[in-house]
Amino acid sequence: MKRKPVYVEIPIETEIESLWSASQQPHLHEQWDIRFTSITYLPKENESSPQHFSYKTKVGFGIAIEGWGKSVGEFNGNDGSRTSSLHFGTDQCISIISEGKGYWKYIPVEQKNVTFLTQYDYKTRFGKVGAFIDATIFRPMIGWGTALSFDVLKRWLEKGESPASQYTRFISYWMITLMFSFIWMYQGLVPKVWMKHPEEVSMTASILPEAIDASKVVFAMGMIEMLFGLIWLVTRKKHGLFKLQIVAFPLLTVSAILAAPRALTHPFNPLTFNVSLFILSFIGMKISRDIPTAKKCKRKR
């Protein structure tokens, strides 16, 4: 299976020295690069020796991948560009990466405008199984992580927002998105489509003419809610979905109370449930305007 190197490129409005510092100094680099939890420079034998470093990446459940790396060369072009070449790897058998090489390039386009790009490739463990996992899952994932990190770096240097606050907003945004997708699909599938819960049918029947079959309406409503839950996953810009919910939840709350006033005495009732979702929709709308994304990077040479 032929491997394609990971390539990521992004324009950044900053001085080349600021970009070089943010990407070459370990205590700055580890802040914006989601691929690494920590990076540590190791002592040099002498000034002319390559710079060796160690890195650690926490993958969860108390597991961390630790590896090694070294700067194998730097090049300053006549056009003002700079290139830093790296050799990296890990001896841990649980890592799919065994060893790799790559480079970062800094190309000044004009004053305070730099094209920042990277290309790297690596060898994998576990034979054909490892190669398959890498091609289908790991390589797209690490390429996405590299691109997301580049956009976080861009926003940090251009707007001054710290990487930590950007990642907090990014994670919050996606947690709210996945929560709404789950709620809509669950509320549509379980009580309406699958169970056709008697309370759902009776509440719907109370606001419909007797000639209309309430159970069929409940089923249709369930299908619509499931579809809306899927839309949360596939829609790229979700700002409009949050605004729609800010309008919809008060209306749904009022209609539910009119259909079944006694529901207000239940432990989990429409008022408290929908107010919570209304507030989360408002928060989601506010933070959805400016979320870091991998889509702003060029991924092919």
TORKOL-4160 file (C-alpha; in steps of 0.2 Angstrom, whole numbers, padded with zeros to 4 digits, m for minus):
301
<pt num="1" X="0000" Y="0000" Z="0000"/>
<pt num="2" X="0008" Y="0016" Z="m0006"/>
<pt num="3" X="0010" Y="0030" Z="0007"/>
<pt num="4" X="0006" Y="0048" Z="0004"/>
<pt num="5" X="0016" Y="0060" Z="0015"/>
<pt num="6" X="0006" Y="0072" Z="0026"/>
<pt num="7" X="0006" Y="0089" Z="0019"/>
<pt num="8" X="m0001" Y="0105" Z="0028"/>
<pt num="9" X="0001" Y="0123" Z="0022"/>
<pt num="10" X="m0007" Y="0139" Z="0029"/>
<pt num="11" X="m0003" Y="0158" Z="0027"/>
<pt num="12" X="0000" Y="0168" Z="0043"/>
<pt num="13" X="0000" Y="0186" Z="0045"/>
<pt num="14" X="0015" Y="0188" Z="0056"/>
<pt num="15" X="0034" Y="0191" Z="0056"/>
<pt num="16" X="0044" Y="0176" Z="0051"/>
<pt num="17" X="0055" Y="0177" Z="0068"/>
<pt num="18" X="0039" Y="0176" Z="0078"/>
<pt num="19" X="0033" Y="0161" Z="0069"/>
<pt num="20" X="0050" Y="0153" Z="0070"/>
<pt num="21" X="0050" Y="0156" Z="0089"/>
<pt num="22" X="0033" Y="0149" Z="0091"/>
<pt num="23" X="0037" Y="0133" Z="0082"/>
<pt num="24" X="0055" Y="0130" Z="0087"/>
<pt num="25" X="0054" Y="0134" Z="0106"/>
<pt num="26" X="0048" Y="0119" Z="0115"/>
<pt num="27" X="0038" Y="0128" Z="0128"/>
<pt num="28" X="0029" Y="0138" Z="0115"/>
<pt num="29" X="0027" Y="0123" Z="0102"/>
<pt num="30" X="0019" Y="0112" Z="0114"/>
<pt num="31" X="0005" Y="0125" Z="0118"/>
<pt num="32" X="m0003" Y="0125" Z="0100"/>
<pt num="33" X="0002" Y="0108" Z="0093"/>
<pt num="34" X="m0012" Y="0095" Z="0098"/>
<pt num="35" X="0000" Y="0081" Z="0093"/>
<pt num="36" X="0011" Y="0083" Z="0108"/>
<pt num="37" X="0008" Y="0085" Z="0126"/>
<pt num="38" X="0026" Y="0090" Z="0130"/>
<pt num="39" X="0042" Y="0093" Z="0121"/>
<pt num="40" X="0059" Y="0094" Z="0130"/>
<pt num="41" X="0076" Y="0099" Z="0122"/>
<pt num="42" X="0090" Y="0088" Z="0128"/>
<pt num="43" X="0108" Y="0095" Z="0132"/>
<pt num="44" X="0119" Y="0097" Z="0117"/>
<pt num="45" X="0137" Y="0089" Z="0117"/>
<pt num="46" X="0143" Y="0105" Z="0109"/>
<pt num="47" X="0136" Y="0119" Z="0099"/>
<pt num="48" X="0138" Y="0111" Z="0082"/>
<pt num="49" X="0129" Y="0095" Z="0087"/>
<pt num="50" X="0111" Y="0092" Z="0081"/>
<pt num="51" X="0098" Y="0097" Z="0094"/>
<pt num="52" X="0090" Y="0082" Z="0101"/>
<pt num="53" X="0073" Y="0082" Z="0110"/>
<pt num="54" X="0060" Y="0070" Z="0118"/>
<pt num="55" X="0042" Y="0071" Z="0117"/>
<pt num="56" X="0026" Y="0064" Z="0125"/>
<pt num="57" X="0009" Y="0062" Z="0119"/>
<pt num="58" X="m0005" Y="0057" Z="0131"/>
<pt num="59" X="m0018" Y="0047" Z="0122"/>
<pt num="60" X="m0030" Y="0044" Z="0137"/>
<pt num="61" X="m0033" Y="0031" Z="0150"/>
<pt num="62" X="m0016" Y="0034" Z="0158"/>
<pt num="63" X="m0007" Y="0029" Z="0142"/>
<pt num="64" X="0006" Y="0040" Z="0134"/>
<pt num="65" X="0018" Y="0038" Z="0119"/>
<pt num="66" X="0035" Y="0044" Z="0122"/>
<pt num="67" X="0048" Y="0047" Z="0108"/>
<pt num="68" X="0064" Y="0055" Z="0102"/>
<pt num="69" X="0068" Y="0067" Z="0089"/>
<pt num="70" X="0082" Y="0078" Z="0082"/>
<pt num="71" X="0085" Y="0093" Z="0071"/>
<pt num="72" X="0095" Y="0086" Z="0057"/>
<pt num="73" X="0098" Y="0103" Z="0048"/>
<pt num="74" X="0092" Y="0121" Z="0045"/>
<pt num="75" X="0093" Y="0130" Z="0028"/>
<pt num="76" X="0091" Y="0149" Z="0025"/>
<pt num="77" X="0086" Y="0153" Z="0007"/>
<pt num="78" X="0091" Y="0168" Z="m0003"/>
<pt num="79" X="0073" Y="0173" Z="m0004"/>
<pt num="80" X="0072" Y="0174" Z="0015"/>
<pt num="81" X="0064" Y="0157" Z="0017"/>
<pt num="82" X="0070" Y="0146" Z="0031"/>
<pt num="83" X="0068" Y="0127" Z="0032"/>
<pt num="84" X="0070" Y="0115" Z="0048"/>
<pt num="85" X="0072" Y="0097" Z="0045"/>
<pt num="86" X="0068" Y="0084" Z="0058"/>
<pt num="87" X="0071" Y="0065" Z="0061"/>
<pt num="88" X="0059" Y="0057" Z="0074"/>
<pt num="89" X="0053" Y="0041" Z="0081"/>
<pt num="90" X="0048" Y="0030" Z="0096"/>
<pt num="91" X="0054" Y="0014" Z="0103"/>
<pt num="92" X="0037" Y="0010" Z="0111"/>
<pt num="93" X="0029" Y="m0005" Z="0103"/>
<pt num="94" X="0011" Y="0002" Z="0106"/>
<pt num="95" X="0014" Y="0016" Z="0094"/>
<pt num="96" X="0010" Y="0013" Z="0076"/>
<pt num="97" X="0024" Y="0025" Z="0071"/>
<pt num="98" X="0041" Y="0018" Z="0072"/>
<pt num="99" X="0052" Y="0031" Z="0063"/>
<pt num="100" X="0050" Y="0046" Z="0051"/>
<pt num="101" X="0057" Y="0062" Z="0044"/>
<pt num="102" X="0050" Y="0078" Z="0039"/>
<pt num="103" X="0053" Y="0097" Z="0038"/>
<pt num="104" X="0045" Y="0114" Z="0041"/>
<pt num="105" X="0047" Y="0128" Z="0029"/>
<pt num="106" X="0044" Y="0147" Z="0032"/>
<pt num="107" X="0042" Y="0157" Z="0016"/>
<pt num="108" X="0040" Y="0176" Z="0018"/>
<pt num="109" X="0027" Y="0182" Z="0005"/>
<pt num="110" X="0027" Y="0200" Z="0010"/>
<pt num="111" X="0030" Y="0211" Z="0025"/>
<pt num="112" X="0021" Y="0202" Z="0040"/>
<pt num="113" X="0015" Y="0188" Z="0029"/>
<pt num="114" X="0022" Y="0171" Z="0030"/>
<pt num="115" X="0017" Y="0154" Z="0021"/>
<pt num="116" X="0020" Y="0140" Z="0034"/>
<pt num="117" X="0020" Y="0122" Z="0028"/>
<pt num="118" X="0026" Y="0105" Z="0033"/>
<pt num="119" X="0028" Y="0088" Z="0025"/>
<pt num="120" X="0032" Y="0072" Z="0034"/>
<pt num="121" X="0031" Y="0054" Z="0032"/>
<pt num="122" X="0035" Y="0039" Z="0043"/>
<pt num="123" X="0036" Y="0020" Z="0044"/>
<pt num="124" X="0023" Y="0010" Z="0053"/>
<pt num="125" X="0023" Y="m0006" Z="0064"/>
<pt num="126" X="0012" Y="m0021" Z="0063"/>
<pt num="127" X="0015" Y="m0026" Z="0045"/>
<pt num="128" X="0000" Y="m0025" Z="0033"/>
<pt num="129" X="m0012" Y="m0023" Z="0047"/>
<pt num="130" X="m0003" Y="m0007" Z="0053"/>
<pt num="131" X="m0001" Y="m0001" Z="0036"/>
<pt num="132" X="m0020" Y="m0003" Z="0033"/>
<pt num="133" X="m0024" Y="0006" Z="0050"/>
<pt num="134" X="m0013" Y="0020" Z="0046"/>
<pt num="135" X="m0020" Y="0023" Z="0028"/>
<pt num="136" X="m0038" Y="0022" Z="0034"/>
<pt num="137" X="m0038" Y="0029" Z="0051"/>
<pt num="138" X="m0022" Y="0036" Z="0059"/>
<pt num="139" X="m0014" Y="0046" Z="0044"/>
<pt num="140" X="m0030" Y="0055" Z="0040"/>
<pt num="141" X="m0032" Y="0059" Z="0059"/>
<pt num="142" X="m0014" Y="0065" Z="0062"/>
<pt num="143" X="m0015" Y="0075" Z="0046"/>
<pt num="144" X="m0031" Y="0083" Z="0053"/>
<pt num="145" X="m0023" Y="0086" Z="0069"/>
<pt num="146" X="m0008" Y="0095" Z="0061"/>
<pt num="147" X="m0020" Y="0106" Z="0051"/>
<pt num="148" X="m0030" Y="0110" Z="0066"/>
<pt num="149" X="m0015" Y="0115" Z="0076"/>
<pt num="150" X="m0009" Y="0126" Z="0062"/>
<pt num="151" X="m0025" Y="0136" Z="0062"/>
<pt num="152" X="m0023" Y="0137" Z="0081"/>
<pt num="153" X="m0006" Y="0144" Z="0079"/>
<pt num="154" X="m0012" Y="0156" Z="0065"/>
<pt num="155" X="m0025" Y="0163" Z="0077"/>
<pt num="156" X="m0013" Y="0164" Z="0091"/>
<pt num="157" X="0000" Y="0175" Z="0081"/>
<pt num="158" X="m0013" Y="0185" Z="0072"/>
<pt num="159" X="m0026" Y="0188" Z="0085"/>
<pt num="160" X="m0017" Y="0185" Z="0102"/>
<pt num="161" X="m0029" Y="0172" Z="0108"/>
<pt num="162" X="m0020" Y="0158" Z="0118"/>
<pt num="163" X="m0020" Y="0141" Z="0111"/>
<pt num="164" X="m0028" Y="0134" Z="0128"/>
<pt num="165" X="m0043" Y="0146" Z="0126"/>
<pt num="166" X="m0045" Y="0141" Z="0108"/>
<pt num="167" X="m0045" Y="0122" Z="0112"/>
<pt num="168" X="m0057" Y="0125" Z="0126"/>
<pt num="169" X="m0069" Y="0133" Z="0114"/>
<pt num="170" X="m0067" Y="0120" Z="0101"/>
<pt num="171" X="m0070" Y="0106" Z="0113"/>
<pt num="172" X="m0085" Y="0115" Z="0121"/>
<pt num="173" X="m0092" Y="0118" Z="0103"/>
<pt num="174" X="m0091" Y="0100" Z="0098"/>
<pt num="175" X="m0098" Y="0093" Z="0115"/>
<pt num="176" X="m0113" Y="0104" Z="0113"/>
<pt num="177" X="m0115" Y="0099" Z="0095"/>
<pt num="178" X="m0114" Y="0080" Z="0098"/>
<pt num="179" X="m0126" Y="0082" Z="0113"/>
<pt num="180" X="m0139" Y="0090" Z="0103"/>
<pt num="181" X="m0137" Y="0077" Z="0089"/>
<pt num="182" X="m0139" Y="0063" Z="0102"/>
<pt num="183" X="m0154" Y="0072" Z="0110"/>
<pt num="184" X="m0164" Y="0075" Z="0094"/>
<pt num="185" X="m0161" Y="0057" Z="0088"/>
<pt num="186" X="m0164" Y="0049" Z="0104"/>
<pt num="187" X="m0180" Y="0059" Z="0107"/>
<pt num="188" X="m0186" Y="0055" Z="0090"/>
<pt num="189" X="m0182" Y="0036" Z="0089"/>
<pt num="190" X="m0186" Y="0030" Z="0107"/>
<pt num="191" X="m0201" Y="0038" Z="0113"/>
<pt num="192" X="m0209" Y="0042" Z="0096"/>
<pt num="193" X="m0204" Y="0030" Z="0083"/>
<pt num="194" X="m0199" Y="0014" Z="0092"/>
<pt num="195" X="m0210" Y="0015" Z="0108"/>
<pt num="196" X="m0224" Y="0027" Z="0103"/>
<pt num="197" X="m0225" Y="0031" Z="0121"/>
<pt num="198" X="m0243" Y="0033" Z="0127"/>
<pt num="199" X="m0239" Y="0051" Z="0135"/>
<pt num="200" X="m0232" Y="0056" Z="0118"/>
<pt num="201" X="m0248" Y="0050" Z="0109"/>
<pt num="202" X="m0260" Y="0058" Z="0122"/>
<pt num="203" X="m0251" Y="0075" Z="0122"/>
<pt num="204" X="m0252" Y="0076" Z="0103"/>
<pt num="205" X="m0270" Y="0070" Z="0103"/>
<pt num="206" X="m0275" Y="0084" Z="0115"/>
<pt num="207" X="m0270" Y="0097" Z="0103"/>
<pt num="208" X="m0276" Y="0089" Z="0087"/>
<pt num="209" X="m0294" Y="0086" Z="0079"/>
<pt num="210" X="m0301" Y="0069" Z="0083"/>
<pt num="211" X="m0301" Y="0064" Z="0065"/>
<pt num="212" X="m0282" Y="0064" Z="0065"/>
<pt num="213" X="m0273" Y="0049" Z="0070"/>
<pt num="214" X="m0261" Y="0055" Z="0084"/>
<pt num="215" X="m0250" Y="0040" Z="0084"/>
<pt num="216" X="m0246" Y="0043" Z="0065"/>
<pt num="217" X="m0242" Y="0061" Z="0069"/>
<pt num="218" X="m0230" Y="0056" Z="0083"/>
<pt num="219" X="m0221" Y="0044" Z="0072"/>
<pt num="220" X="m0219" Y="0058" Z="0059"/>
<pt num="221" X="m0213" Y="0070" Z="0072"/>
<pt num="222" X="m0200" Y="0056" Z="0078"/>
<pt num="223" X="m0193" Y="0054" Z="0060"/>
<pt num="224" X="m0191" Y="0073" Z="0058"/>
<pt num="225" X="m0182" Y="0074" Z="0075"/>
<pt num="226" X="m0170" Y="0060" Z="0070"/>
<pt num="227" X="m0167" Y="0069" Z="0053"/>
<pt num="228" X="m0163" Y="0085" Z="0063"/>
<pt num="229" X="m0151" Y="0076" Z="0074"/>
<pt num="230" X="m0142" Y="0070" Z="0058"/>
<pt num="231" X="m0141" Y="0087" Z="0051"/>
<pt num="232" X="m0132" Y="0092" Z="0067"/>
<pt num="233" X="m0118" Y="0080" Z="0062"/>
<pt num="234" X="m0117" Y="0084" Z="0043"/>
<pt num="235" X="m0120" Y="0103" Z="0043"/>
<pt num="236" X="m0103" Y="0112" Z="0042"/>
<pt num="237" X="m0109" Y="0129" Z="0049"/>
<pt num="238" X="m0120" Y="0126" Z="0064"/>
<pt num="239" X="m0123" Y="0145" Z="0069"/>
<pt num="240" X="m0140" Y="0144" Z="0060"/>
<pt num="241" X="m0145" Y="0128" Z="0069"/>
<pt num="242" X="m0142" Y="0136" Z="0086"/>
<pt num="243" X="m0152" Y="0151" Z="0081"/>
<pt num="244" X="m0166" Y="0140" Z="0075"/>
<pt num="245" X="m0166" Y="0131" Z="0092"/>
<pt num="246" X="m0166" Y="0148" Z="0102"/>
<pt num="247" X="m0183" Y="0151" Z="0093"/>
<pt num="248" X="m0190" Y="0134" Z="0094"/>
<pt num="249" X="m0187" Y="0129" Z="0112"/>
<pt num="250" X="m0198" Y="0142" Z="0119"/>
<pt num="251" X="m0212" Y="0137" Z="0107"/>
<pt num="252" X="m0210" Y="0119" Z="0111"/>
<pt num="253" X="m0210" Y="0123" Z="0130"/>
<pt num="254" X="m0227" Y="0132" Z="0128"/>
<pt num="255" X="m0235" Y="0119" Z="0117"/>
<pt num="256" X="m0230" Y="0105" Z="0129"/>
<pt num="257" X="m0237" Y="0114" Z="0144"/>
<pt num="258" X="m0253" Y="0118" Z="0136"/>
<pt num="259" X="m0255" Y="0100" Z="0130"/>
<pt num="260" X="m0251" Y="0092" Z="0147"/>
<pt num="261" X="m0250" Y="0105" Z="0162"/>
<pt num="262" X="m0248" Y="0091" Z="0174"/>
<pt num="263" X="m0231" Y="0088" Z="0167"/>
<pt num="264" X="m0224" Y="0103" Z="0176"/>
<pt num="265" X="m0224" Y="0092" Z="0192"/>
<pt num="266" X="m0214" Y="0078" Z="0185"/>
<pt num="267" X="m0195" Y="0076" Z="0190"/>
<pt num="268" X="m0189" Y="0079" Z="0172"/>
<pt num="269" X="m0202" Y="0091" Z="0164"/>
<pt num="270" X="m0203" Y="0101" Z="0148"/>
<pt num="271" X="m0200" Y="0117" Z="0157"/>
<pt num="272" X="m0183" Y="0113" Z="0165"/>
<pt num="273" X="m0177" Y="0102" Z="0151"/>
<pt num="274" X="m0181" Y="0115" Z="0137"/>
<pt num="275" X="m0174" Y="0129" Z="0147"/>
<pt num="276" X="m0158" Y="0120" Z="0149"/>
<pt num="277" X="m0157" Y="0117" Z="0130"/>
<pt num="278" X="m0161" Y="0135" Z="0127"/>
<pt num="279" X="m0147" Y="0141" Z="0137"/>
<pt num="280" X="m0135" Y="0129" Z="0129"/>
<pt num="281" X="m0141" Y="0134" Z="0112"/>
<pt num="282" X="m0137" Y="0152" Z="0116"/>
<pt num="283" X="m0120" Y="0147" Z="0122"/>
<pt num="284" X="m0117" Y="0137" Z="0107"/>
<pt num="285" X="m0122" Y="0151" Z="0095"/>
<pt num="286" X="m0110" Y="0163" Z="0104"/>
<pt num="287" X="m0095" Y="0152" Z="0103"/>
<pt num="288" X="m0098" Y="0145" Z="0085"/>
<pt num="289" X="m0093" Y="0161" Z="0077"/>
<pt num="290" X="m0075" Y="0158" Z="0077"/>
<pt num="291" X="m0070" Y="0140" Z="0080"/>
<pt num="292" X="m0052" Y="0133" Z="0075"/>
<pt num="293" X="m0054" Y="0122" Z="0060"/>
<pt num="294" X="m0042" Y="0111" Z="0049"/>
<pt num="295" X="m0052" Y="0116" Z="0034"/>
<pt num="296" X="m0042" Y="0132" Z="0032"/>
<pt num="297" X="m0026" Y="0123" Z="0028"/>
<pt num="298" X="m0020" Y="0117" Z="0011"/>
<pt num="299" X="m0018" Y="0099" Z="0012"/>
<pt num="300" X="m0010" Y="0095" Z="m0005"/>
<pt num="301" X="0005" Y="0102" Z="m0013"/>
